[in-house]
Amino acid sequence: MNVGTTKRKPADKGSAVFDRELDDLPQELRWREWMGRIEAVLFASASPVGRDDLARVVGQGVSIEMLIDDIQAELVGRPYELAQVGHSVSGGGGWMFRTKTQFADAIKAAADLGDQSLAFTEMEMGVLCAIAYHQPIDRAGLKDIFGKEVSRDLLARLRYKDLIASGPRSPRPGAPHTFVTTEMFLMTFDLQSLRDLPDS
């Protein structure tokens, strides 16, 4: 949907046009509704949401930063926060919900009691590190590093854990898919951005 510069209102209440401006609401209620929309979009997204995307759900010219500030103020004392995260190879930066670092031990304890979903084999960790440092990289590139084929099952497990995603097509013949790390990778290893990776 084009959210350009037109300020045309929906023709009627039954219109399918999304009402960004909410002119029929008092200013205070309008602001609360915009805050709710921003929260809902961020809550529903597994990756950071950029400013341009958030601007599609609020009135034209409304300060996304001020809405974010108000949401952050309401989250003081909660075990999670609304954080701005930097850029990664898999996409631009934006805002996302994440748990506060002081609760990492509690989260790890719960994960350890559960399905061990954050446990890695030595090979999984090796492949994940190779992707992190050489992304975007395809299976042939991983084979060059490890001297053997990296199984599709291993890559599928890392994708299932939301630690890697498909990157741009490789320039190799056949244009195979490449792999890149995700924002979940950064969060899992407590990194602000890929620049925080240890020097290889």
C-alpha positions in Angstrom: 0.0 0.0 0.0 1.4 3.4 -0.9 1.6 5.6 2.1 2.8 8.6 0.1 1.8 12.2 0.8 -1.9 12.1 0.2 -4.0 13.0 3.2 -7.2 11.6 1.8 -9.4 10.2 4.6 -11.3 6.9 4.2 -14.7 7.5 2.5 -16.6 5.8 5.3 -16.2 3.6 8.3 -16.6 0.4 6.2 -13.7 1.5 3.9 -10.8 -0.9 3.6 -8.3 2.0 3.6 -6.1 1.9 6.7 -6.7 5.0 8.9 -3.3 6.3 9.9 -4.4 9.8 10.9 -7.2 8.9 13.4 -8.6 12.4 13.1 -11.8 11.3 14.7 -10.0 10.6 18.1 -9.0 13.2 20.6 -5.2 13.9 20.6 -4.5 11.9 23.8 -6.4 8.8 22.6 -4.8 9.2 19.1 -1.3 9.1 20.7 -2.2 6.0 22.8 -3.5 4.2 19.7 -0.3 5.0 17.8 1.7 3.7 20.7 -0.4 0.5 20.7 0.1 0.1 17.0 3.9 0.5 17.3 4.0 -2.1 20.1 1.8 -4.5 18.2 4.0 -4.3 15.1 7.2 -4.8 17.1 5.7 -7.6 19.2 4.6 -9.5 16.0 8.0 -9.2 14.3 10.9 -11.6 14.9 13.4 -9.1 13.5 14.0 -5.4 14.0 11.4 -3.0 12.4 12.8 0.1 10.8 11.5 3.6 11.1 9.9 3.7 7.6 7.9 0.6 8.4 6.7 2.0 11.7 5.7 5.2 10.0 3.1 3.4 8.0 0.9 2.8 11.0 0.9 6.3 12.5 -0.1 9.7 11.3 1.9 11.6 8.8 4.7 13.6 10.4 4.3 11.9 13.8 7.6 11.4 15.6 8.4 7.7 15.8 11.2 8.5 18.2 8.8 10.2 20.7 6.3 7.3 20.5 9.2 4.9 21.1 10.4 7.0 24.1 6.9 6.9 25.6 6.7 3.1 25.2 10.2 2.7 26.7 9.1 4.8 29.7 6.2 2.5 30.3 8.5 -0.6 30.2 10.7 0.6 33.0 10.7 -2.2 35.6 9.7 -4.8 33.1 12.0 -7.8 32.3 12.1 -6.7 28.7 12.8 -3.5 26.8 12.3 -1.9 23.5 15.8 -1.6 22.0 17.3 0.0 19.0 19.6 -2.5 17.2 22.2 -1.8 14.6 22.7 -3.0 11.1 23.4 -6.6 10.1 24.2 -8.2 6.7 20.7 -9.7 6.7 19.0 -6.3 6.8 18.9 -2.8 8.2 18.5 -1.7 11.8 15.4 -0.8 13.7 13.7 -1.4 17.0 12.7 -4.7 18.6 11.7 -6.1 22.0 14.3 -8.1 23.9 14.8 -9.3 27.4 17.1 -7.4 29.7 20.5 -8.9 30.3 20.0 -9.3 34.0 17.5 -12.0 33.3 19.8 -14.0 31.0 20.5 -16.6 33.8 16.8 -17.1 34.4 16.2 -17.6 30.7 19.1 -20.0 30.4 17.9 -22.0 33.4 14.5 -22.3 31.8 16.0 -23.4 28.5 18.3 -25.9 30.2 15.2 -27.4 31.8 13.4 -27.6 28.5 14.4 -29.0 25.2 18.1 -27.8 25.2 17.2 -25.8 22.1 20.2 -23.5 22.6 22.7 -26.3 22.9 25.0 -26.7 19.9 27.2 -29.5 18.6 30.8 -28.6 17.9 30.1 -28.7 14.1 27.0 -26.5 14.4 29.1 -23.9 16.3 31.8 -24.1 13.7 29.4 -23.6 10.9 27.7 -20.8 12.7 31.0 -19.0 13.3 32.0 -19.6 9.6 28.8 -18.0 8.4 29.1 -15.1 10.9 32.6 -14.2 9.7 32.3 -14.9 6.0 28.6 -14.0 5.3 27.0 -14.1 2.8 28.4 -17.6 2.1 27.0 -20.5 0.3 27.4 -24.3 0.9 30.4 -24.4 -1.5 32.1 -21.7 0.5 31.5 -23.7 3.7 32.9 -26.8 2.0 36.0 -24.8 1.2 36.4 -23.9 4.8 35.7 -27.3 6.3 37.1 -29.5 3.6 33.8 -31.4 3.4 30.1 -30.9 2.6 28.1 -29.2 5.3 24.9 -31.2 5.6 21.6 -29.6 4.7 20.2 -31.0 8.0 22.7 -29.0 10.0 21.9 -25.8 8.2 18.2 -26.5 8.6 18.7 -26.9 12.4 20.5 -23.5 12.5 17.7 -22.0 10.5 15.1 -23.6 12.7 16.8 -21.9 15.7 16.5 -18.7 13.7 20.2 -18.1 13.9 20.8 -18.1 10.1 18.6 -17.0 7.2 18.9 -16.9 3.4 21.1 -14.2 2.0 21.5 -12.8 -1.5 22.1 -15.3 -4.4 25.8 -16.3 -4.9 27.5 -15.1 -8.1 28.6 -18.8 -8.6 27.1 -20.7 -11.5 23.5 -21.7 -10.7 23.2 -18.7 -8.3 22.9 -20.8 -5.1 21.4 -19.4 -1.9 23.8 -17.9 0.6 23.5 -17.8 4.4 23.7 -14.9 6.7 23.2 -14.5 10.5 20.1 -13.1 12.0 19.2 -10.6 14.7 18.5 -13.7 16.8 22.1 -14.7 16.4 23.2 -11.3 17.7 20.8 -11.6 20.7 21.8 -15.2 21.5 25.4 -14.2 21.7 24.8 -10.8 23.3 26.2 -8.8 20.4 25.0 -5.3 19.4 26.1 -5.8 15.8 28.4 -7.9 13.8 31.2 -5.4 14.5 31.2 -6.8 18.0 32.4 -10.3 16.8 35.8 -11.1 18.3 38.7 -10.6 15.9 39.2 -13.7 14.0 
